Amino acid sequence: MDEALSFLSGFILGAVVGAAAAALMAPQPGNALQATIRERVEMVAEEGRRAAAERRAELEAQFAQARQFQKPLARPAA
């Protein structure tokens, strides 16, 4: 879990730094630059949602598998 969170944090930070660098170096007028940034933010957000959905599916599969091997609790004798 920590690895996934670390990866996601690094991915988001990298996207923000990349967008800032692109904004400072872009040879486009303001409106075109805003549209480009908006598209890139949407692309990064979609990638994040896809990665989160994949990870969720992996965790749900692991959880289901773990539940199959769970031993039932023994009831105390009355």
Helices and strands as residue ranges (DSSP letters): H 2-25, H 30-68
